[in-house]
Amino acid sequence: MHSVEEAKKIIAQNTHLLPSHHAPLLQAQHKYLAADLYSPIDVPTFDNSAMDGYALQIKDVKNHEGLPISAEIAAGDTGIRHHLAGTATRIYTGAPVPIGADTVIPQEMCRVENAQLFIDKMVDVGANIRKKGSQTSKNSLVMRQGSEITAGAIGFLATLGLSELSVYQTPRVSVITTGSELVEIGKELKHGQIYNSNALALTALLNDIHITPTHTLHSTDNLELLQENIEKCLQNSDLVIISGGISVGDYDLVKPALENLGVEQLLYKVKQRPGKPMYVGKRGSQLIFALPGNPAAVFGCFHFYVKPTLMQMMGKKHTFAEFAILGNNFTKKQGLTFMMKGVKESMKVKILEKQQSYQMDAFAEANVLVILDEDRQEYLAGEEVRILEI
């Protein structure tokens, strides 16, 4: 049986980075950069006015003397204008500053009388001019490899005129749930049946990281059907998630099905709660996570192992855990790493009640998993613990 740290290391060593491709800027959203990105231009590309006002040279401003207004420049003016010494130019926000002008006086700080500009309040030289390259200079590094393309990043990169990016591919992920007792949501339950919540939960967890499952299939406790579904998913998936059927009972058929399909076992059983009988295997470069069917184990193992693996495949440098101050005492079994449902508020975290692997109601309230170490038994309020946001 593997420790949690051993399991994480084995999985990371067997996870491959997906190929990169060029994607249009909007289609690159939620993907990760495959190479450092450099600016092709200066931004702004020209000195421009930050205010509606008047462009001039400070040295031309003399006490109580007006300056003749010699020109007007609006935003979008593409002509190259030169400042006429001893005058002022009417200018609008975003308009190019005429060559030779060194300051823009906001219109509310001056007045115009008989086509002459009078300054009521002075500003420092260079005020209200957005200088060429002041946001971004040409050839400067603007985003590093592995950075996520967020909406904010798209807005920024659009100012650079970039129409496409080199990004890593999004993993193709399939989901298989198992168990003859499972019934599709919306159908009437018979005695001994339960709803197949894991199918929707895993889909929602993948949606949270902007992945739409390639397949979402269900298998009853039938080895032939299970193998068919696994093989179907392996045909066009980078990673397959299976829930249920991975323990040692007569109807736990996932492990033999994977063996029959030539899947190499990387690890089986981890010293953790929930999710002890977790299995990870690979066929070629494809990874298979077989998780226990209990919903809490599915959630815990997904956040602890599957999500970091998908992030690694997409090129993201994943930060595994943060820390918070424990708000209540807790006693656990020594020898297992516990993943406990918790609520974090500010820097304090509280471990919730209802931690059994079949109890899902606490997940509707939880926003973190509290990670309690294998070699510890007693935890006291006020000490620092690892947490994982969910």
Summary of the structure (lengths in Angstrom):
residues: 390
radius of gyration: 30.7
end to end distance: 26.2
largest distance: 98.4
contacts: 1231
relative contact order: 0.13
helix: 21%
strand: 33%
